[in-house]
Structure formats: C-alpha cells, structure tokens
C-alpha cells in the first residue's frame, strides 16, 4: 500500500492542473497563429517581404530569450504571482496590437510585445515552490503535456478558426486567453509563501554552475533538434509518405496523444522508484535512435509515424524531467534565475535549430538534417552521462 507521501496532495494536484491550464491558454493562442500566419501576411502591406514575415514569426522568440532571465530574477525577489500577472498583461497587450496591426511593421511590434511577457521561468519556479520534490516531475509533466496537446489541437483548429474570425480574431482570442489565465492564476493556484529573506546570488554563480550548465545544454540541444527536424519533417510526410499537408494533423495528433501513455510510466519510475538517471539517459538514447531512423526511413507513412511517436515519447519525458532537475539543482535563493537561464537557453535552441535546419536542408538535403540531429543527440548523451542526478528527497513527515 502506498504511503500518503507517495500520493500527490490535493493542493499539488490543483497546482499541476492550474499551472498546466495557464500554460495551455497562453500557448494555444500562439500555436493557433503558426499554421496560418504566412497565408495572412501576404494580404497586408509589407507581407510580400519574406524577411518581414520571418521577423514577425521570430521576434517573439528573440524577446523571450532576452526577458526570461530578468523575469526569473524578479520572481525570486518580489514573488512569482505578481511577475506572472505582469507578463500575461504584456503578452495580452502585444496580442491586441497584433490584432489591430495595419501592416507588417505593427505586426512585428505586437509580436515583440508578446515575447516580452516571458513568464515561463516564473511559472515553473512557482510549480517547484508548491510541490514536493518526489512529485515535481509529475507536475512538470502535466505542464509539458498540456503544451504538446494544444500544439496538436492547434494544427486541427487553426485553419477552421482562421476561416471564421480571420487573423485579427485569432490574435484577439490570444489576448483574451491570456487575460483568462490571469483569473485562473489568482483564483485557482494555491497561495505561496513570500520569498525568503536571503541575499540574492550573483547571476554569474548561476551561469557558472557546472550541473546547471549541463541541464541548460540539454534543453538547448533538445529544442535545436525539435526545430531542425520540423523544418524538413512536413516535406518528408508529403513526399515520402504521400500525405497532403492539410492532413498532417492525422499523424501529429495521434502521435502526441499516444506518447502520453508511454510517458506516464517512465515519469512514475523516475520519481517513485528513484530511477531518474536511467530514465533520463534512455530518453536521450531514444532521441538518437529516432533521428537515425528518420535519416534511413523508407517511403512509408507508417514508419514515419512510428518515428514521430517515439520522438514525442522521448521529448515529453525530457521536457518534464529537465525543469524538475533544474529546480532541484539550483540554489534556493536563485531558483527563478536558474529557470530564467534555462528558458533563455531553450529559446536560443529554438532559434538556432530552425536556422541551422534550414541551412543544412538547403545545402545538403533533408537526410543531412536528421544526421546532424543524431550527432547533436550523441553529444548530449555523452555529456548527460557525466551528470550528477539529485537523489529523491526523503518523504516529508505529515503531521495531523
């Protein structure tokens, strides 16, 4: 029979569901835009410039990278919830500017403002504050799973919603969802104690921590691989698998949903049985195998779908375990700062992966992208093999 400490408390479950919903509301608005933005851009002044279209898409990630660390540090000093509310307000303002934008320059301004609402570090730090170590990865998995789910749903829903309300309506919906997330944060997320009165650590101590460096390398590499492979994967589904672009969701959605069934037992083994090291390294090893498989895949839609499913299994496990490990490894007085650096590295990985994947695909072909991703995953596996993994904390004694 499991002890009370082996089960999540009602407050921990509420924390996980609430913060996952906040992430989902915010990310749904962003993901809904991606599949249809380039189509809309061609219809407004300046949209004939691919440079401006690219800047509008990339501006969000650039300002996210710049503001994650300041928002994380601020959450250590003034509290998590005020920083999250401020970030969501800025994000909503950017959404409404983009909804109104009469040309691409104002669209870029709106996207810049959206990116300035960089709340990921503060949200993950709040999740760490409100959960015990033995359940933290489960909560991070709930947050990560919500992102994967809304991404898959957006691929289905974006074209339909765009046809009904247009791009202005999608951006307006994005802003409204951000404001709804504020209400959810204030009403549903349990209260958290004020930050302890500790002398703030210099940022250089966070940046130079060798264990955090390895975790930051991991999230940067994971998202470099994700972006690089998705530069060419749609073309592989189209040309190798013979699946029209409008039907790609028929592969993405089942792959994401089924991957959750494999992820959950892995997360339980990592947390409950203190098997974090083998689970973490196995997920990176699976990433290596997937990229090799994609490089060698034949013209089989089923085989491509299988590799995509296995990618999401590994990706979801790593997305859940990495921020949990950062929150355990970081000094208590710099948890928000450490997660800010982590999320900045993630944003940089997204940018570099997209640019690198496009360059390699243009000059060397699609298979070269998957081969490069294989090499990146192998390097990460070698580095991760030298990591020190925090041991599971002793269960807290519950008093009556």
C-alpha positions as CSV (number, residue, x, y, z in Angstrom):
1,X,0.0,0.0,0.0
2,X,1.4,3.4,-0.9
3,X,2.0,5.9,1.9
4,X,0.5,9.4,1.9
5,X,3.8,10.9,0.8
6,X,3.7,8.7,-2.4
7,X,0.5,10.4,-3.5
8,X,0.1,14.0,-4.6
9,X,-1.8,16.1,-2.2
10,X,-5.0,17.9,-3.3
11,X,-3.0,21.2,-3.3
12,X,-0.3,19.6,-5.6
13,X,-2.9,18.3,-8.0
14,X,-4.6,21.7,-8.1
15,X,-1.2,23.3,-8.7
16,X,-0.5,21.0,-11.6
17,X,-3.9,21.3,-13.2
18,X,-4.0,25.1,-12.8
19,X,-0.5,25.9,-14.0
20,X,-0.8,23.5,-16.9
21,X,-4.1,25.2,-17.9
22,X,-2.3,28.6,-17.7
23,X,0.4,27.4,-20.0
24,X,-2.2,25.8,-22.3
25,X,-4.3,29.0,-22.5
26,X,-1.2,31.1,-23.4
27,X,0.4,28.6,-25.8
28,X,-2.9,27.8,-27.6
29,X,-3.1,31.4,-28.7
30,X,0.4,31.3,-30.0
31,X,0.1,27.9,-31.7
32,X,-3.1,28.8,-33.4
33,X,-1.3,31.5,-35.3
34,X,1.6,29.5,-36.7
35,X,-0.2,27.3,-39.3
36,X,-1.9,30.3,-41.0
37,X,0.3,33.3,-40.4
38,X,2.2,33.2,-43.6
39,X,-1.1,32.9,-45.6
40,X,-2.5,36.0,-43.9
41,X,0.8,38.0,-44.1
42,X,0.6,38.1,-47.9
43,X,-2.7,40.1,-47.6
44,X,-1.4,43.1,-45.7
45,X,1.2,45.8,-46.5
46,X,4.7,44.5,-46.2
47,X,3.6,40.9,-46.2
48,X,5.3,40.4,-49.6
49,X,8.7,40.6,-47.8
50,X,9.7,37.2,-46.6
51,X,12.2,39.0,-44.4
52,X,9.5,40.8,-42.5
53,X,7.3,37.7,-42.3
54,X,10.3,35.9,-40.8
55,X,11.0,38.7,-38.4
56,X,7.3,38.7,-37.3
57,X,7.5,35.0,-36.5
58,X,10.9,35.1,-34.9
59,X,10.5,38.3,-32.9
60,X,8.6,36.5,-30.2
61,X,11.4,34.0,-29.6
62,X,14.0,36.7,-29.6
63,X,12.4,38.8,-26.9
64,X,11.5,35.7,-24.9
65,X,15.2,34.9,-24.8
66,X,16.0,38.5,-23.6
67,X,13.4,38.7,-20.9
68,X,13.3,35.2,-19.4
69,X,16.3,35.9,-17.0
70,X,15.0,39.3,-15.8
71,X,11.5,37.9,-15.2
72,X,13.0,34.9,-13.4
73,X,15.2,37.1,-11.1
74,X,12.2,39.3,-10.4
75,X,10.2,36.3,-9.3
76,X,12.9,35.4,-6.8
77,X,12.7,38.9,-5.3
78,X,9.1,40.1,-5.5
79,X,7.2,36.8,-5.8
80,X,6.0,34.5,-8.6
81,X,2.4,35.6,-9.0
82,X,3.0,39.3,-9.5
83,X,5.6,38.6,-12.1
84,X,3.3,36.1,-13.9
85,X,0.4,38.6,-13.9
86,X,2.6,41.4,-15.3
87,X,3.9,39.1,-18.0
88,X,0.4,38.0,-19.0
89,X,-0.7,41.6,-19.2
90,X,2.2,42.5,-21.5
91,X,1.5,39.4,-23.6
92,X,-2.2,40.3,-23.9
93,X,-1.3,43.9,-24.9
94,X,1.0,42.5,-27.7
95,X,-1.8,40.3,-28.9
96,X,-4.2,43.2,-29.2
97,X,-1.6,45.3,-31.0
98,X,-1.1,42.4,-33.5
99,X,-4.9,42.0,-33.9
100,X,-5.1,45.7,-34.9
101,X,-1.9,45.8,-36.9
102,X,-2.5,47.5,-40.3
103,X,0.9,46.4,-41.7
104,X,3.8,44.1,-41.0
105,X,5.8,46.7,-39.0
106,X,3.0,47.0,-36.5
107,X,2.6,43.2,-36.6
108,X,6.3,42.8,-35.6
109,X,5.8,45.3,-32.8
110,X,2.9,43.2,-31.5
111,X,5.0,40.1,-31.6
112,X,7.9,41.8,-29.8
113,X,5.5,42.8,-27.0
114,X,4.1,39.2,-26.9
115,X,7.6,37.9,-26.4
116,X,8.3,40.4,-23.6
117,X,5.7,38.6,-21.5
118,X,8.3,35.9,-20.6
119,X,6.6,34.0,-17.8
120,X,7.9,30.5,-18.3
121,X,10.6,30.7,-15.7
122,X,8.2,32.2,-13.1
123,X,5.5,29.6,-13.8
124,X,7.9,26.7,-13.5
125,X,9.5,28.2,-10.4
126,X,6.0,28.5,-8.9
127,X,5.3,24.9,-9.7
128,X,8.5,24.0,-7.9
129,X,7.6,26.1,-4.9
130,X,4.2,24.4,-4.5
131,X,5.2,20.8,-4.9
132,X,7.4,18.3,-3.0
133,X,10.5,17.0,-4.8
134,X,9.1,13.5,-5.1
135,X,6.1,14.8,-7.2
136,X,7.7,17.7,-9.0
137,X,8.4,15.9,-12.2
138,X,4.7,14.8,-12.4
139,X,3.7,18.4,-12.2
140,X,6.3,19.4,-14.9
141,X,4.9,16.5,-17.0
142,X,1.4,17.9,-16.7
143,X,2.6,21.3,-17.9
144,X,4.7,19.8,-20.7
145,X,1.8,17.6,-21.8
146,X,-0.6,20.5,-22.0
147,X,1.8,22.2,-24.4
148,X,2.1,19.2,-26.6
149,X,-1.6,18.7,-26.6
150,X,-2.5,22.3,-27.5
151,X,0.1,22.2,-30.3
152,X,-1.6,19.2,-31.8
153,X,-5.0,20.6,-31.4
154,X,-3.9,23.9,-33.0
155,X,-2.9,22.1,-36.1
156,X,-6.5,20.9,-36.4
157,X,-8.3,24.0,-35.2
158,X,-6.3,26.9,-36.7
159,X,-7.5,26.7,-40.3
160,X,-11.1,26.4,-39.2
161,X,-10.9,29.4,-36.7
162,X,-9.0,31.5,-39.3
163,X,-11.8,30.9,-41.8
164,X,-14.3,32.1,-39.2
165,X,-12.7,35.1,-37.5
166,X,-9.6,35.9,-39.5
167,X,-6.1,36.7,-38.2
168,X,-7.3,39.7,-36.2
169,X,-9.8,37.4,-34.4
170,X,-7.1,34.8,-33.7
171,X,-4.8,37.5,-32.1
172,X,-7.8,38.9,-30.1
173,X,-8.6,35.4,-28.9
174,X,-4.9,35.1,-27.9
175,X,-5.2,38.2,-25.8
176,X,-8.5,37.1,-24.2
177,X,-7.0,33.7,-23.3
178,X,-4.0,35.5,-21.6
179,X,-6.4,37.6,-19.5
180,X,-8.4,34.4,-18.6
181,X,-5.1,32.9,-17.5
182,X,-4.7,35.7,-15.0
183,X,-8.1,35.0,-13.5
184,X,-7.1,31.3,-13.3
185,X,-3.8,32.1,-11.6
186,X,-5.4,34.3,-8.9
187,X,-8.4,32.1,-8.2
188,X,-7.2,28.5,-8.7
189,X,-3.5,28.3,-7.9
190,X,-2.8,27.8,-4.2
191,X,-1.2,30.7,-2.3
192,X,2.6,30.6,-2.0
193,X,4.7,31.9,0.9
194,X,6.6,35.1,0.4
195,X,10.1,34.7,-0.9
196,X,12.6,34.0,1.9
197,X,14.8,36.9,3.0
198,X,18.0,35.7,1.5
199,X,20.9,37.6,-0.1
200,X,20.4,37.3,-3.8
201,X,23.1,35.3,-5.6
202,X,25.1,36.9,-8.3
203,X,23.9,35.7,-11.7
204,X,27.4,34.6,-12.6
205,X,27.1,31.8,-9.9
206,X,24.0,30.5,-11.7
207,X,25.6,30.8,-15.1
208,X,28.8,29.1,-14.0
209,X,27.3,26.2,-12.0
210,X,28.5,23.1,-13.9
211,X,25.5,20.9,-13.1
212,X,23.1,23.7,-14.3
213,X,25.3,24.2,-17.4
214,X,24.8,20.5,-18.4
215,X,21.0,20.9,-17.9
216,X,20.9,24.1,-20.0
217,X,22.9,22.3,-22.7
218,X,20.3,19.6,-22.6
219,X,17.3,21.9,-23.1
220,X,19.1,23.9,-25.8
221,X,20.0,20.7,-27.7
222,X,16.5,19.2,-27.4
223,X,14.9,22.2,-28.9
224,X,17.6,22.6,-31.6
225,X,16.7,19.1,-32.6
226,X,13.0,19.7,-32.5
227,X,13.1,22.8,-34.7
228,X,15.6,21.4,-37.1
229,X,13.7,18.2,-37.7
230,X,10.4,20.1,-38.1
231,X,12.0,22.2,-40.9
232,X,12.1,19.0,-43.1
233,X,9.6,16.6,-41.5
234,X,6.5,18.1,-43.1
235,X,8.2,17.7,-46.5
236,X,9.1,14.1,-45.6
237,X,5.4,13.4,-44.7
238,X,4.4,15.0,-48.0
239,X,6.9,13.5,-50.4
240,X,8.0,10.2,-48.7
241,X,4.7,9.4,-47.0
242,X,2.4,10.8,-49.7
243,X,0.3,12.7,-47.1
244,X,-1.2,16.1,-48.1
245,X,-0.2,19.0,-45.9
246,X,-3.8,19.6,-44.8
247,X,-3.9,16.0,-43.4
248,X,-0.6,16.1,-41.4
249,X,-2.6,16.5,-38.2
250,X,-3.8,13.0,-38.7
251,X,-0.2,11.9,-37.9
252,X,0.7,14.6,-35.3
253,X,-2.4,14.3,-33.1
254,X,-2.3,10.5,-32.6
255,X,1.5,10.6,-32.1
256,X,1.2,13.2,-29.3
257,X,-1.8,11.6,-27.6
258,X,-0.4,8.0,-27.7
259,X,3.0,9.3,-26.5
260,X,1.4,10.3,-23.2
261,X,0.6,6.7,-22.5
262,X,4.3,5.8,-22.7
263,X,5.5,8.9,-20.9
264,X,3.4,8.4,-17.7
265,X,5.0,5.0,-16.6
266,X,8.5,6.5,-17.3
267,X,7.8,9.5,-15.1
268,X,6.5,7.3,-12.3
269,X,9.6,5.1,-12.5
270,X,11.8,8.2,-12.4
271,X,10.1,9.7,-9.4
272,X,8.6,7.0,-7.3
273,X,11.4,4.4,-7.8
274,X,14.2,6.9,-7.8
275,X,15.2,5.9,-11.4
276,X,15.8,9.4,-12.8
277,X,19.2,8.7,-14.2
278,X,18.3,5.6,-16.4
279,X,15.0,7.1,-17.5
280,X,16.7,10.4,-18.5
281,X,19.6,8.7,-20.3
282,X,17.2,6.3,-22.0
283,X,15.1,9.2,-23.4
284,X,18.2,10.8,-24.9
285,X,19.2,7.5,-26.3
286,X,15.8,7.1,-27.9
287,X,16.2,10.5,-29.4
288,X,19.4,9.3,-31.1
289,X,17.6,6.2,-32.4
290,X,14.7,8.3,-33.8
291,X,17.0,10.7,-35.7
292,X,18.9,7.7,-37.2
293,X,15.6,6.1,-38.1
294,X,14.3,9.3,-39.8
295,X,17.6,9.6,-41.8
296,X,17.1,6.0,-43.0
297,X,13.3,5.9,-43.3
298,X,11.9,4.5,-46.5
299,X,8.8,5.8,-48.3
300,X,6.5,4.5,-45.6
301,X,4.0,6.7,-43.9
302,X,3.5,4.2,-41.1
303,X,7.3,4.1,-40.4
304,X,7.5,7.9,-40.4
305,X,4.5,8.0,-38.0
306,X,6.2,5.4,-35.7
307,X,9.4,7.5,-35.5
308,X,7.4,10.6,-34.8
309,X,5.5,8.8,-32.0
310,X,8.8,7.7,-30.4
311,X,10.2,11.2,-30.8
312,X,7.3,12.6,-28.8
313,X,7.7,9.9,-26.1
314,X,11.3,10.9,-25.6
315,X,10.6,14.6,-26.0
316,X,7.8,14.6,-23.4
317,X,9.9,12.7,-20.8
318,X,12.8,15.1,-21.3
319,X,10.5,18.2,-21.2
320,X,9.2,17.0,-17.8
321,X,12.4,15.9,-16.2
322,X,14.7,18.8,-17.3
323,X,12.9,21.7,-15.4
324,X,12.4,19.4,-12.4
325,X,16.1,18.7,-12.3
326,X,16.9,22.4,-12.7
327,X,14.6,23.3,-9.8
328,X,16.3,20.7,-7.6
329,X,19.8,21.6,-8.6
330,X,19.5,25.4,-8.3
331,X,20.3,27.2,-5.1
332,X,17.0,28.1,-3.3
333,X,17.7,31.8,-3.5
334,X,18.2,31.7,-7.3
335,X,15.6,29.2,-8.4
336,X,13.8,31.7,-10.6
337,X,17.1,33.0,-12.0
338,X,18.2,29.5,-12.9
339,X,14.9,28.7,-14.6
340,X,15.2,32.0,-16.4
341,X,18.6,31.0,-17.8
342,X,17.1,27.6,-18.6
343,X,14.2,29.1,-20.6
344,X,16.5,31.5,-22.3
345,X,18.7,28.6,-23.5
346,X,15.5,26.9,-24.7
347,X,14.6,29.9,-26.8
348,X,18.1,30.2,-28.2
349,X,17.9,26.5,-29.1
350,X,14.6,27.0,-31.0
351,X,16.1,29.9,-33.0
352,X,19.4,28.2,-33.8
353,X,17.7,24.9,-34.6
354,X,15.4,26.5,-37.1
355,X,18.2,28.4,-38.8
356,X,20.6,25.5,-38.8
357,X,18.0,23.1,-40.0
358,X,17.1,25.4,-42.9
359,X,20.7,25.9,-43.9
360,X,21.6,22.2,-43.8
361,X,18.4,21.3,-45.7
362,X,19.1,23.9,-48.4
363,X,22.7,22.9,-49.0
364,X,22.9,19.2,-48.1
365,X,19.4,17.8,-48.2
366,X,16.8,16.5,-45.7
367,X,18.7,13.4,-44.5
368,X,21.7,15.6,-43.6
369,X,19.4,17.4,-41.1
370,X,18.5,14.2,-39.4
371,X,22.1,13.1,-39.4
372,X,23.1,16.4,-37.8
373,X,20.4,15.9,-35.2
374,X,21.8,12.4,-34.5
375,X,25.2,13.9,-33.8
376,X,23.8,16.6,-31.5
377,X,21.9,13.9,-29.5
378,X,25.0,11.8,-29.2
379,X,27.0,14.7,-27.9
380,X,24.2,15.4,-25.4
381,X,24.1,11.8,-24.3
382,X,27.9,11.8,-23.6
383,X,27.6,15.0,-21.5
384,X,24.5,13.7,-19.7
385,X,26.4,10.6,-18.7
386,X,28.7,12.7,-16.5
387,X,25.8,14.5,-14.7
388,X,25.1,14.2,-11.0
389,X,21.4,13.4,-10.5
390,X,19.8,14.6,-7.3
391,X,18.6,11.8,-5.1
392,X,14.9,11.6,-4.3
393,X,14.3,13.6,-1.1
394,X,13.1,11.8,2.0
395,X,9.3,12.0,2.2
396,X,8.2,14.8,4.5
397,X,6.7,13.6,7.8
398,X,3.0,14.5,7.7
399,X,1.5,15.7,11.0
400,X,-2.1,15.5,12.0
